[in-house]
Amino acid sequence: MKKSNKWMIFTRIYLGASILSLLLVSMMALFNPQAVMDMVSVELDNTDALSSIRGVYGGVGITICMSILYLMVKNPEKGLAFLSIFWGSYAFSRLITMISDGPLGNFGSKWLLIESIMALAGLGLWLAFNSYKGKQKLLLRSTF
């Protein structure tokens, strides 16, 4: 098997796993937003709260899944870059919470680890993919 095919297979597995995990939460949020919030012990006690969780975790989540699917087919390299930033942003947000508000609970700590691993895995795949393809070049120009 050629090395470029190997990286493409790993890339598509990573993208597919991300789509699947995000899609599961998105579908849960669309059909039962309270189930999503039960994971963090938050009660949704009005229709505005329910519609917000449906919109953000459901609607926006599905939009993100469709975007990743498109990138998986058309430009997996950009999909890796997007997901590295996406997962890294989640992890960074949890770190800000730890600094601002104190230690995370079991749920937050577990997801900080998962999101960090996913961000680093995406970045590693992106670097390997680019390194193999020879796209990552450092051009030094003289400004004289």
Rosetta constraint file for C-alpha pairs under 8 A:
AtomPair CA 1 CA 5 HARMONIC 6.69 0.50
AtomPair CA 1 CA 6 HARMONIC 6.88 0.50
AtomPair CA 2 CA 6 HARMONIC 6.47 0.50
AtomPair CA 3 CA 7 HARMONIC 6.36 0.50
AtomPair CA 3 CA 132 HARMONIC 7.90 0.50
AtomPair CA 4 CA 8 HARMONIC 6.19 0.50
AtomPair CA 4 CA 129 HARMONIC 7.62 0.50
AtomPair CA 4 CA 132 HARMONIC 7.19 0.50
AtomPair CA 4 CA 133 HARMONIC 7.57 0.50
AtomPair CA 5 CA 9 HARMONIC 6.15 0.50
AtomPair CA 6 CA 10 HARMONIC 6.36 0.50
AtomPair CA 7 CA 11 HARMONIC 5.95 0.50
AtomPair CA 7 CA 125 HARMONIC 7.47 0.50
AtomPair CA 7 CA 128 HARMONIC 7.68 0.50
AtomPair CA 7 CA 129 HARMONIC 6.10 0.50
AtomPair CA 8 CA 12 HARMONIC 6.08 0.50
AtomPair CA 8 CA 76 HARMONIC 7.71 0.50
AtomPair CA 8 CA 129 HARMONIC 7.88 0.50
AtomPair CA 9 CA 13 HARMONIC 6.16 0.50
AtomPair CA 10 CA 14 HARMONIC 6.19 0.50
AtomPair CA 10 CA 125 HARMONIC 7.74 0.50
AtomPair CA 11 CA 15 HARMONIC 6.16 0.50
AtomPair CA 11 CA 76 HARMONIC 6.81 0.50
AtomPair CA 11 CA 77 HARMONIC 7.92 0.50
AtomPair CA 11 CA 80 HARMONIC 7.19 0.50
AtomPair CA 11 CA 125 HARMONIC 6.70 0.50
AtomPair CA 12 CA 16 HARMONIC 5.84 0.50
AtomPair CA 12 CA 72 HARMONIC 6.32 0.50
AtomPair CA 12 CA 76 HARMONIC 7.09 0.50
AtomPair CA 13 CA 17 HARMONIC 6.01 0.50
AtomPair CA 14 CA 18 HARMONIC 6.23 0.50
AtomPair CA 14 CA 122 HARMONIC 7.44 0.50
AtomPair CA 15 CA 19 HARMONIC 6.20 0.50
AtomPair CA 15 CA 68 HARMONIC 6.95 0.50
AtomPair CA 15 CA 69 HARMONIC 7.73 0.50
AtomPair CA 15 CA 72 HARMONIC 6.49 0.50
AtomPair CA 15 CA 76 HARMONIC 7.94 0.50
AtomPair CA 15 CA 79 HARMONIC 7.05 0.50
AtomPair CA 15 CA 80 HARMONIC 7.22 0.50
AtomPair CA 15 CA 83 HARMONIC 7.87 0.50
AtomPair CA 16 CA 20 HARMONIC 6.12 0.50
AtomPair CA 16 CA 69 HARMONIC 7.75 0.50
AtomPair CA 16 CA 72 HARMONIC 7.92 0.50
AtomPair CA 17 CA 21 HARMONIC 6.21 0.50
AtomPair CA 18 CA 22 HARMONIC 6.12 0.50
AtomPair CA 19 CA 23 HARMONIC 5.81 0.50
AtomPair CA 19 CA 65 HARMONIC 5.29 0.50
AtomPair CA 19 CA 68 HARMONIC 6.81 0.50
AtomPair CA 19 CA 69 HARMONIC 7.25 0.50
AtomPair CA 20 CA 24 HARMONIC 6.15 0.50
AtomPair CA 21 CA 25 HARMONIC 6.70 0.50
AtomPair CA 22 CA 26 HARMONIC 6.11 0.50
AtomPair CA 22 CA 61 HARMONIC 6.43 0.50
AtomPair CA 22 CA 62 HARMONIC 7.75 0.50
AtomPair CA 22 CA 65 HARMONIC 6.76 0.50
AtomPair CA 23 CA 27 HARMONIC 6.01 0.50
AtomPair CA 23 CA 61 HARMONIC 6.80 0.50
AtomPair CA 23 CA 62 HARMONIC 6.29 0.50
AtomPair CA 23 CA 65 HARMONIC 6.43 0.50
AtomPair CA 24 CA 28 HARMONIC 6.21 0.50
AtomPair CA 25 CA 29 HARMONIC 6.07 0.50
AtomPair CA 25 CA 36 HARMONIC 7.23 0.50
AtomPair CA 25 CA 57 HARMONIC 7.02 0.50
AtomPair CA 25 CA 58 HARMONIC 7.31 0.50
AtomPair CA 25 CA 61 HARMONIC 7.82 0.50
AtomPair CA 26 CA 30 HARMONIC 6.24 0.50
AtomPair CA 26 CA 54 HARMONIC 7.95 0.50
AtomPair CA 26 CA 57 HARMONIC 5.36 0.50
AtomPair CA 26 CA 58 HARMONIC 4.02 0.50
AtomPair CA 26 CA 59 HARMONIC 7.03 0.50
AtomPair CA 26 CA 61 HARMONIC 5.27 0.50
AtomPair CA 26 CA 62 HARMONIC 6.04 0.50
AtomPair CA 27 CA 31 HARMONIC 6.24 0.50
AtomPair CA 27 CA 58 HARMONIC 6.13 0.50
AtomPair CA 27 CA 62 HARMONIC 8.00 0.50
AtomPair CA 28 CA 32 HARMONIC 5.46 0.50
AtomPair CA 28 CA 33 HARMONIC 6.50 0.50
AtomPair CA 28 CA 35 HARMONIC 7.03 0.50
AtomPair CA 28 CA 36 HARMONIC 6.67 0.50
AtomPair CA 28 CA 58 HARMONIC 7.45 0.50
AtomPair CA 29 CA 33 HARMONIC 4.14 0.50
AtomPair CA 29 CA 34 HARMONIC 7.54 0.50
AtomPair CA 29 CA 35 HARMONIC 7.31 0.50
AtomPair CA 29 CA 36 HARMONIC 5.97 0.50
AtomPair CA 29 CA 53 HARMONIC 6.42 0.50
AtomPair CA 29 CA 54 HARMONIC 5.16 0.50
AtomPair CA 29 CA 57 HARMONIC 5.84 0.50
AtomPair CA 29 CA 58 HARMONIC 4.92 0.50
AtomPair CA 30 CA 54 HARMONIC 4.91 0.50
AtomPair CA 30 CA 55 HARMONIC 7.79 0.50
AtomPair CA 30 CA 57 HARMONIC 7.80 0.50
AtomPair CA 30 CA 58 HARMONIC 4.94 0.50
AtomPair CA 30 CA 59 HARMONIC 7.40 0.50
AtomPair CA 31 CA 54 HARMONIC 7.96 0.50
AtomPair CA 32 CA 36 HARMONIC 7.24 0.50
AtomPair CA 33 CA 37 HARMONIC 6.65 0.50
AtomPair CA 33 CA 50 HARMONIC 6.03 0.50
AtomPair CA 33 CA 53 HARMONIC 5.90 0.50
AtomPair CA 33 CA 54 HARMONIC 5.95 0.50
AtomPair CA 34 CA 38 HARMONIC 5.94 0.50
AtomPair CA 34 CA 43 HARMONIC 7.03 0.50
AtomPair CA 34 CA 44 HARMONIC 6.21 0.50
AtomPair CA 34 CA 50 HARMONIC 7.28 0.50
AtomPair CA 35 CA 39 HARMONIC 6.91 0.50
AtomPair CA 36 CA 40 HARMONIC 7.81 0.50
AtomPair CA 37 CA 41 HARMONIC 6.21 0.50
AtomPair CA 37 CA 42 HARMONIC 5.24 0.50
AtomPair CA 37 CA 43 HARMONIC 6.82 0.50
AtomPair CA 37 CA 44 HARMONIC 7.49 0.50
AtomPair CA 38 CA 42 HARMONIC 5.83 0.50
AtomPair CA 38 CA 43 HARMONIC 7.11 0.50
AtomPair CA 39 CA 107 HARMONIC 7.50 0.50
AtomPair CA 40 CA 107 HARMONIC 7.07 0.50
AtomPair CA 44 CA 49 HARMONIC 5.62 0.50
AtomPair CA 44 CA 50 HARMONIC 6.11 0.50
AtomPair CA 45 CA 49 HARMONIC 6.91 0.50
AtomPair CA 45 CA 50 HARMONIC 7.81 0.50
AtomPair CA 46 CA 50 HARMONIC 6.47 0.50
AtomPair CA 47 CA 51 HARMONIC 5.99 0.50
AtomPair CA 48 CA 52 HARMONIC 6.07 0.50
AtomPair CA 49 CA 53 HARMONIC 6.39 0.50
AtomPair CA 50 CA 54 HARMONIC 6.20 0.50
AtomPair CA 51 CA 55 HARMONIC 5.93 0.50
AtomPair CA 52 CA 56 HARMONIC 5.97 0.50
AtomPair CA 53 CA 57 HARMONIC 5.50 0.50
AtomPair CA 53 CA 58 HARMONIC 6.84 0.50
AtomPair CA 54 CA 58 HARMONIC 4.63 0.50
AtomPair CA 54 CA 59 HARMONIC 6.34 0.50
AtomPair CA 55 CA 59 HARMONIC 4.65 0.50
AtomPair CA 55 CA 60 HARMONIC 6.18 0.50
AtomPair CA 56 CA 60 HARMONIC 5.04 0.50
AtomPair CA 56 CA 61 HARMONIC 6.72 0.50
AtomPair CA 57 CA 61 HARMONIC 5.16 0.50
AtomPair CA 58 CA 62 HARMONIC 6.11 0.50
AtomPair CA 59 CA 63 HARMONIC 6.31 0.50
AtomPair CA 60 CA 64 HARMONIC 6.19 0.50
AtomPair CA 61 CA 65 HARMONIC 6.22 0.50
AtomPair CA 62 CA 66 HARMONIC 6.16 0.50
AtomPair CA 63 CA 67 HARMONIC 6.20 0.50
AtomPair CA 64 CA 68 HARMONIC 6.18 0.50
AtomPair CA 65 CA 69 HARMONIC 6.10 0.50
AtomPair CA 66 CA 70 HARMONIC 6.15 0.50
AtomPair CA 67 CA 71 HARMONIC 6.22 0.50
AtomPair CA 68 CA 72 HARMONIC 5.94 0.50
AtomPair CA 68 CA 79 HARMONIC 5.98 0.50
AtomPair CA 69 CA 73 HARMONIC 6.41 0.50
AtomPair CA 70 CA 74 HARMONIC 5.96 0.50
AtomPair CA 70 CA 75 HARMONIC 7.72 0.50
AtomPair CA 71 CA 75 HARMONIC 4.72 0.50
AtomPair CA 71 CA 76 HARMONIC 5.32 0.50
AtomPair CA 71 CA 77 HARMONIC 7.92 0.50
AtomPair CA 71 CA 78 HARMONIC 6.56 0.50
AtomPair CA 71 CA 79 HARMONIC 5.09 0.50
AtomPair CA 72 CA 76 HARMONIC 4.50 0.50
AtomPair CA 72 CA 79 HARMONIC 6.12 0.50
AtomPair CA 75 CA 79 HARMONIC 6.53 0.50
AtomPair CA 76 CA 80 HARMONIC 6.27 0.50
AtomPair CA 77 CA 81 HARMONIC 6.51 0.50
AtomPair CA 77 CA 126 HARMONIC 6.43 0.50
AtomPair CA 77 CA 129 HARMONIC 7.40 0.50
AtomPair CA 77 CA 130 HARMONIC 8.00 0.50
AtomPair CA 78 CA 82 HARMONIC 6.06 0.50
AtomPair CA 79 CA 83 HARMONIC 6.09 0.50
AtomPair CA 80 CA 84 HARMONIC 6.03 0.50
AtomPair CA 80 CA 122 HARMONIC 5.41 0.50
AtomPair CA 80 CA 123 HARMONIC 7.01 0.50
AtomPair CA 80 CA 125 HARMONIC 7.20 0.50
AtomPair CA 80 CA 126 HARMONIC 5.73 0.50
AtomPair CA 81 CA 85 HARMONIC 6.41 0.50
AtomPair CA 81 CA 122 HARMONIC 7.04 0.50
AtomPair CA 81 CA 123 HARMONIC 6.91 0.50
AtomPair CA 81 CA 126 HARMONIC 6.53 0.50
AtomPair CA 82 CA 86 HARMONIC 6.02 0.50
AtomPair CA 83 CA 87 HARMONIC 5.86 0.50
AtomPair CA 83 CA 88 HARMONIC 7.98 0.50
AtomPair CA 83 CA 119 HARMONIC 6.92 0.50
AtomPair CA 83 CA 122 HARMONIC 6.49 0.50
AtomPair CA 84 CA 88 HARMONIC 5.84 0.50
AtomPair CA 84 CA 118 HARMONIC 7.14 0.50
AtomPair CA 84 CA 119 HARMONIC 4.38 0.50
AtomPair CA 84 CA 120 HARMONIC 6.89 0.50
AtomPair CA 84 CA 121 HARMONIC 7.72 0.50
AtomPair CA 84 CA 122 HARMONIC 4.91 0.50
AtomPair CA 84 CA 123 HARMONIC 5.51 0.50
AtomPair CA 85 CA 89 HARMONIC 5.88 0.50
AtomPair CA 85 CA 119 HARMONIC 6.86 0.50
AtomPair CA 86 CA 90 HARMONIC 6.57 0.50
AtomPair CA 86 CA 119 HARMONIC 7.52 0.50
AtomPair CA 87 CA 91 HARMONIC 6.37 0.50
AtomPair CA 87 CA 115 HARMONIC 5.14 0.50
AtomPair CA 87 CA 116 HARMONIC 6.81 0.50
AtomPair CA 87 CA 118 HARMONIC 6.15 0.50
AtomPair CA 87 CA 119 HARMONIC 4.92 0.50
AtomPair CA 88 CA 92 HARMONIC 5.98 0.50
AtomPair CA 88 CA 115 HARMONIC 6.55 0.50
AtomPair CA 88 CA 116 HARMONIC 6.20 0.50
AtomPair CA 88 CA 118 HARMONIC 7.83 0.50
AtomPair CA 88 CA 119 HARMONIC 4.96 0.50
AtomPair CA 88 CA 120 HARMONIC 7.91 0.50
AtomPair CA 89 CA 93 HARMONIC 6.06 0.50
AtomPair CA 90 CA 94 HARMONIC 6.47 0.50
AtomPair CA 90 CA 112 HARMONIC 7.70 0.50
AtomPair CA 90 CA 115 HARMONIC 6.56 0.50
AtomPair CA 91 CA 95 HARMONIC 6.34 0.50
AtomPair CA 91 CA 111 HARMONIC 7.81 0.50
AtomPair CA 91 CA 112 HARMONIC 5.21 0.50
AtomPair CA 91 CA 113 HARMONIC 7.84 0.50
AtomPair CA 91 CA 115 HARMONIC 5.48 0.50
AtomPair CA 91 CA 116 HARMONIC 5.72 0.50
AtomPair CA 92 CA 96 HARMONIC 6.27 0.50
AtomPair CA 93 CA 97 HARMONIC 6.34 0.50
AtomPair CA 94 CA 98 HARMONIC 6.28 0.50
AtomPair CA 94 CA 104 HARMONIC 7.87 0.50
AtomPair CA 94 CA 108 HARMONIC 7.15 0.50
AtomPair CA 94 CA 112 HARMONIC 6.43 0.50
AtomPair CA 95 CA 99 HARMONIC 6.29 0.50
AtomPair CA 95 CA 112 HARMONIC 7.93 0.50
AtomPair CA 96 CA 100 HARMONIC 5.92 0.50
AtomPair CA 97 CA 101 HARMONIC 5.31 0.50
AtomPair CA 97 CA 102 HARMONIC 6.74 0.50
AtomPair CA 97 CA 103 HARMONIC 7.87 0.50
AtomPair CA 97 CA 104 HARMONIC 7.64 0.50
AtomPair CA 98 CA 102 HARMONIC 4.61 0.50
AtomPair CA 98 CA 103 HARMONIC 5.03 0.50
AtomPair CA 98 CA 104 HARMONIC 6.13 0.50
AtomPair CA 99 CA 103 HARMONIC 7.88 0.50
AtomPair CA 104 CA 108 HARMONIC 5.29 0.50
AtomPair CA 104 CA 109 HARMONIC 5.62 0.50
AtomPair CA 105 CA 109 HARMONIC 6.00 0.50
AtomPair CA 106 CA 110 HARMONIC 6.06 0.50
AtomPair CA 107 CA 111 HARMONIC 6.23 0.50
AtomPair CA 108 CA 112 HARMONIC 5.95 0.50
AtomPair CA 109 CA 113 HARMONIC 6.43 0.50
AtomPair CA 110 CA 114 HARMONIC 6.38 0.50
AtomPair CA 111 CA 115 HARMONIC 5.80 0.50
AtomPair CA 112 CA 116 HARMONIC 5.97 0.50
AtomPair CA 113 CA 117 HARMONIC 6.16 0.50
AtomPair CA 114 CA 118 HARMONIC 6.13 0.50
AtomPair CA 115 CA 119 HARMONIC 6.05 0.50
AtomPair CA 116 CA 120 HARMONIC 6.13 0.50
AtomPair CA 117 CA 121 HARMONIC 5.88 0.50
AtomPair CA 118 CA 122 HARMONIC 6.03 0.50
AtomPair CA 119 CA 123 HARMONIC 6.14 0.50
AtomPair CA 120 CA 124 HARMONIC 5.92 0.50
AtomPair CA 121 CA 125 HARMONIC 6.08 0.50
AtomPair CA 122 CA 126 HARMONIC 6.01 0.50
AtomPair CA 123 CA 127 HARMONIC 6.09 0.50
AtomPair CA 124 CA 128 HARMONIC 6.08 0.50
AtomPair CA 125 CA 129 HARMONIC 5.82 0.50
AtomPair CA 126 CA 130 HARMONIC 6.06 0.50
AtomPair CA 127 CA 131 HARMONIC 5.85 0.50
AtomPair CA 128 CA 132 HARMONIC 6.04 0.50
AtomPair CA 129 CA 133 HARMONIC 6.24 0.50
AtomPair CA 130 CA 134 HARMONIC 6.03 0.50
AtomPair CA 130 CA 135 HARMONIC 5.30 0.50
AtomPair CA 130 CA 136 HARMONIC 5.64 0.50
AtomPair CA 131 CA 135 HARMONIC 6.50 0.50
AtomPair CA 131 CA 136 HARMONIC 5.84 0.50
